Amino acid sequence: MDQEPAIPSGVLSDEKEVDQHSRAIQKLAQELHLPTDEIRQYYMSVLDVLKKEAKIKAFLPVLVSRSVKERLRHG
């Protein structure tokens, strides 16, 4: 069974952000029936790109999740 996804230290600014993104990764893994590690790799690469331009960081889990779903469903 998959463990709680680890977010690399320094990527996110506080525990609340780590928690939000970890939950989003877990949810995606369950929805898409894929290993958490695989989802985490896609998620973190998309997050890295979107975080640089995000004005409202609270929306990042939703935006990143949507992008990951689209990427994985449509290749």
trRosetta pair geometry for C-beta under 8 A, 3 or more apart (Angstrom, degrees):
i j d omega theta_ij theta_ji phi_ij phi_ji
2 5 7.7 -4 164 -61 115 76
2 26 7.8 172 106 -122 130 78
2 29 6.3 -57 44 154 173 157
2 35 6.3 158 -85 -158 121 66
2 36 3.8 120 -163 -4 143 126
2 37 7.5 -154 -129 -20 109 75
3 36 7.3 -141 55 66 47 154
4 22 6.1 18 -178 -175 93 127
4 26 7.3 -34 -129 -72 59 124
5 22 5.2 -175 62 -138 94 77
5 25 4.4 -36 17 102 161 147
5 26 6.6 -148 -4 -56 108 77
5 36 5.3 -146 -73 169 99 117
5 37 7.8 171 -117 -83 93 44
5 39 7.7 -89 -87 84 145 101
5 40 4.7 176 -148 -88 128 127
6 40 7.7 48 54 -155 57 156
7 11 5.8 -124 165 60 95 128
7 12 5.9 1 146 6 142 123
7 18 4.9 -158 46 -138 144 88
7 21 5.9 81 -92 90 141 126
7 22 6.2 -100 -31 -66 113 91
7 44 7.5 167 -134 -97 73 112
8 11 4.8 86 75 -23 88 123
8 44 7.3 76 8 -142 107 143
11 44 7.2 -43 -156 -145 159 104
11 47 7.5 59 168 115 121 128
11 48 7.7 -69 -147 -87 109 83
12 17 4.0 -165 -178 111 123 124
12 18 5.1 169 77 -66 144 71
12 21 6.5 -152 -73 10 150 142
13 17 5.8 78 47 10 72 150
14 17 5.4 101 59 10 67 100
14 18 7.2 -125 108 -3 38 92
15 18 5.4 -53 -146 38 37 115
15 19 6.1 42 154 -23 68 105
16 19 5.7 -55 -150 35 28 114
16 20 6.4 29 153 -20 64 106
17 20 5.7 -53 -146 35 32 111
17 21 6.3 20 161 -9 66 109
17 57 7.2 -30 -110 150 119 125
18 21 6.2 -64 -148 43 26 103
18 22 6.0 28 156 -22 64 113
19 22 5.8 -56 -142 37 25 112
19 23 6.4 25 159 -18 62 106
20 23 6.0 -58 -152 36 26 109
20 24 6.5 26 152 -19 63 108
20 60 7.9 91 117 75 130 96
20 61 4.9 -114 154 -53 103 141
21 24 5.4 -51 -146 35 36 114
21 25 6.4 39 153 -21 66 103
21 43 7.2 141 -174 155 97 128
21 47 6.8 40 -134 -106 133 153
21 60 7.5 -27 -84 112 101 111
21 61 5.8 -146 -90 -96 56 97
21 64 7.6 7 -127 66 94 152
22 25 5.8 -53 -150 34 31 112
22 26 6.5 32 152 -17 64 105
23 26 5.7 -54 -148 37 33 112
23 27 6.2 34 154 -20 66 107
23 61 7.6 11 73 -149 92 146
24 27 5.7 -54 -146 37 30 112
24 28 6.4 31 155 -19 64 107
24 43 7.0 149 109 -144 105 138
24 61 4.2 -160 -62 -160 146 103
24 62 7.9 -124 -117 -61 132 35
24 64 6.8 75 140 80 151 109
24 65 5.0 -118 -170 -68 113 117
25 28 5.9 -55 -148 37 29 111
25 29 6.4 32 154 -21 63 106
25 36 6.4 73 146 -157 104 87
25 39 5.4 142 -162 117 79 115
25 40 5.2 39 -153 -88 139 74
25 43 5.2 -106 -98 6 95 172
26 29 5.8 -56 -150 34 30 113
26 30 6.5 25 154 -15 64 106
26 36 6.7 -4 -102 -117 56 115
27 30 5.9 -58 -151 38 31 109
27 31 6.1 27 155 -17 67 111
27 65 7.3 -7 84 -130 115 137
28 31 5.7 -57 -140 41 30 109
28 32 5.8 2 170 4 68 116
28 34 7.8 -32 135 53 82 108
28 39 4.8 155 102 -157 115 137
28 43 6.9 162 43 -73 158 122
28 65 5.8 -153 -70 -138 117 91
28 68 5.9 3 -145 102 153 137
28 69 6.8 -133 -133 -68 104 85
29 32 6.6 -67 -133 51 19 93
29 33 8.0 80 167 -92 51 7
29 34 5.7 -109 -138 74 62 70
29 35 6.7 -39 -143 145 113 16
29 36 4.4 -16 -95 -88 160 64
29 38 7.9 125 -112 60 94 85
29 39 4.6 -121 -73 1 83 152
30 33 7.5 16 -176 -72 27 47
31 69 7.6 -31 107 -105 134 113
32 39 6.9 144 54 -90 132 117
32 69 7.0 -157 -71 -117 122 75
32 72 6.0 18 -148 114 149 150
32 73 7.9 -120 -122 -64 111 85
34 38 5.1 -93 159 77 112 129
34 39 5.6 131 94 -51 113 96
34 72 7.2 -96 -25 -162 159 149
35 38 4.6 91 67 4 89 104
35 39 7.1 -162 95 -3 47 86
36 39 5.7 -59 -148 41 35 110
36 40 5.9 39 154 -26 69 107
37 40 5.6 -51 -143 33 29 114
37 41 6.7 34 156 -23 62 101
38 41 6.0 -52 -156 28 31 111
38 42 7.0 22 152 -8 63 105
39 42 6.0 -61 -154 41 35 106
39 43 5.7 35 152 -23 71 114
39 68 6.8 69 -156 172 79 143
40 43 5.5 -56 -138 40 29 115
40 44 6.0 26 165 -18 66 108
41 44 6.3 -56 -143 36 22 104
41 45 6.6 19 158 -15 59 109
42 45 6.0 -64 -153 37 29 108
42 46 6.4 20 156 -12 67 109
42 68 4.9 113 126 -135 118 102
42 71 6.3 -179 -163 87 127 137
42 72 6.6 3 -138 -58 173 108
43 46 6.1 -64 -151 41 27 105
43 47 6.0 28 154 -21 66 112
43 64 5.9 72 -155 153 76 120
43 65 7.6 7 -119 -87 103 55
43 68 5.4 -11 -85 -80 67 149
44 47 5.4 -51 -138 39 32 115
44 48 6.3 43 157 -29 63 101
45 48 5.8 -46 -151 26 30 116
45 49 7.1 24 153 -12 59 103
46 49 6.0 -60 -157 37 35 108
46 50 6.1 18 156 -7 72 114
46 64 4.9 139 109 -146 116 85
46 67 4.8 162 -156 99 144 131
46 68 5.7 -130 7 -63 155 84
46 71 7.4 -151 -71 -9 130 148
47 50 6.0 -63 -136 47 29 101
47 51 5.5 35 166 -31 68 112
47 60 6.6 68 -133 175 87 118
47 64 4.9 14 -77 -115 77 147
48 51 6.3 -49 -136 28 18 113
48 52 7.4 24 158 -25 51 102
49 52 6.5 -62 -171 20 29 110
49 53 7.8 -9 153 9 61 107
50 53 6.4 -78 -159 49 40 93
50 54 5.7 54 150 -51 77 107
50 60 6.2 149 114 -134 122 90
50 63 5.8 171 -167 115 155 125
50 64 5.9 -148 39 -78 149 87
50 67 7.3 -174 -50 0 137 157
51 54 5.5 -43 -135 11 33 121
51 57 7.2 39 -135 -122 79 98
51 60 6.4 35 -89 -125 77 141
54 57 5.3 98 124 -89 133 60
54 59 7.2 -170 -151 64 116 93
54 60 5.6 -14 -113 -77 163 103
54 63 7.7 174 -102 52 116 153
56 59 5.1 54 102 5 102 110
57 60 5.3 -16 -166 -17 57 122
59 62 5.5 -61 -169 46 65 111
59 63 5.5 58 138 -21 90 111
60 63 5.7 -62 -136 44 32 107
60 64 5.6 27 169 -17 71 111
61 64 6.1 -57 -137 41 23 106
61 65 6.0 26 161 -21 62 112
62 65 5.9 -57 -144 37 25 111
62 66 6.4 26 157 -20 62 108
63 66 5.8 -54 -149 34 28 112
63 67 6.4 26 155 -16 63 109
64 67 5.7 -59 -150 39 32 111
64 68 6.2 32 154 -20 67 107
65 68 5.8 -55 -145 36 30 110
65 69 6.3 32 156 -20 64 106
66 69 5.9 -54 -149 35 28 112
66 70 6.4 26 155 -16 63 109
67 70 5.8 -57 -148 38 30 111
67 71 6.2 30 155 -20 65 109
68 71 5.7 -56 -145 37 29 112
68 72 6.2 18 161 -10 65 111
69 72 6.2 -67 -147 43 25 103
69 73 5.9 14 162 -13 65 116
70 73 6.1 -61 -137 42 24 105
70 74 5.9 -17 176 18 63 117
71 74 7.0 -78 -133 53 15 84
71 75 7.8 -70 178 115 50 9
72 75 8.0 33 -162 -71 20 29
